[in-house]
Amino acid sequence: MKIEDNIDTFNSLLRRRGFIWGPSPEIYGGLAGFYSYGPAGMALKNNILTLFRKELRAFGFGEVECPTIMPEIVWEASGHLERFIDPVIKCSKCNTLYRADNFLRESLPNEMIDGLSFERMNNLIQKHHLKCPKCDIPFGTIETYNLMLKTEVGNNFTAYLRPETATTTYLLFNRLDQDARRQYPIKIFQYGKAYRNEISPRQQVLRMRAFDQFELQLFIGKEQEMNYEEFTEIKDYLVPLLDWKTQEKSQIKPNYISLKKAIEQKILKKPAFAYCIYLGFYLTQKLGYPKNALRLRQHSPNEMAHYADDAWDLEVKTKQFGWVEICGIHDRTDYDLKRHGKFSNQNFEISMGTDPKIKEVPQILEIAFGPDRIIYTLLETCFKVEKDRINLKILPELAPNTVAVFPLVRNKEEIMKLSKEVHKNMIEHRIISFFDVSGSIGKRYRRQDELGTPYCITIDYDSLKDNTVTLRERDTMDQKRVKILDLAKIIQK
């Protein structure tokens, strides 16, 4: 049967092979913005997190974990209660809510919507006489919609589910300062759930109401930002930058440029922030994305958050959704610690520069990954249809299974016994192994190709005679006989 190389085939693969299921709960019709990961999706996620954690330890980062629910004062201090809002338009007849900027992008594809004020979006709605798609009733003015999920703790104590992991990391500053013995920069990351009450979540796991974040924070001094030692080690690293001035010329292709030149040409302001650009791009490249599928896009002054001195999105080109942000890299200045210092009556000023008499509140540089978005975009860019087979060309270290072990036949006791011994041996060597006896060898190969399994091992009648097996490689489909004693060493290489 011919396999079509299209997005429908890919979406089917996600469900059929246990990567992503939903909206959940499916048996009750599903609730928009909530998805579940099947065994393959969960294995892929864990492998990505393991790789990130291993790399970040080498870069000197420590990991923390914080509660997902915080009292109201935390979000008042952070500005989320006041500013964490979306512009919405509401139909006066059916009461359906639409996120205004998304509705405008779809209705007016030739207009630049990013960064527009509420007033300018209102003007576009009135100018083009935009109406509710369901009722054909003209929209009124834009309203505000807070994305925070509110709850109660204990005896009617108001609290909120965190909309990001970053804020909860900042609340640990005094402890982190003490733990690091005031050696800066302090490098910290946190992985965990965040929650946003999205108006009309779409685009599968790209926009959910409950999602994962993997956020890195650097607490650093102003002087250190401009004279950052680690920048010298990576200054010649090339990154695909698309600055906001280039975007204004309607160009979407990034320019590969060294970080040193980016500083010299004032595309990037600070060496420490350039280091964050490097680190975000480096970690993303480790996942095996195609080079031409990545770019770093700078926020325009109108698009940038009120507290930011600079902001870039690391984006991946997808077939289904165009350019998708998987990581945000932000210069948050000293906004967060000053706000929490004010609301908590804490003094976060410390000596950081060459003059110990001068005290300052540390700056914060942030690299914020969206693991759910990484999983979707990585799967889509690795998805291939080759010679009427689906081949998920994912990196071996990220694949849900590293090897699959197949006995040629299941009714031969000696072959089954040897196959289980080989499977057990793989596990003992910390190689993720999957044992499968169902169906023909060809069908078993195809199932593992769809999961991205890089190697398949088949035990047959000859294996009983000479202790060799057939080792089959995913991408080339080449097969060769290998001694069982050499298997683990070959696969680990």
Secondary structure, 3 states (H helix, E strand, C coil): CCCCCCHHHHHHHHHHCCCEECCCCHHHCCCCCCCEECHHHHHHHHHHHHHHHHHHHHCCCEEECCCCEEEHHHHHHHCHHHHCEEEEEECCCCCCEEEHHHHHHHHCCCCCCCCCCHHHHHHHHHHCCCECCCCCCECCCCEEEECCEEEEECCCEEEEECCCCHHHHHCCHHHHHHHCCCCCCEEEEEEEEEECCCCCCCCHHHCCCEEEEEEEEEEECHHHHHCCCCHHHHCCCEEEEECHHHHCCCCCCCEEEEHHHHHHCCCCCCHHHHHHHHHHHHHHHCCCCCHHHEEEEECCCCCCCCCCCEEEEEEEEECCCEEEEEEEEEECCCHHHHHHHHHHCCCCCEECCCCCCCEECCEEEEEEECHHHHHHHHHHHHEEEECCEEEECCCCCCCCCCEEEEECCCCCHHHHHHHHHHHHHHHHCCCCEEECCCCCHHHHHHHHHHHCCCEEEEECHHHHHHCEEEEEECCCCCEEEEEHHHHHHHHHC
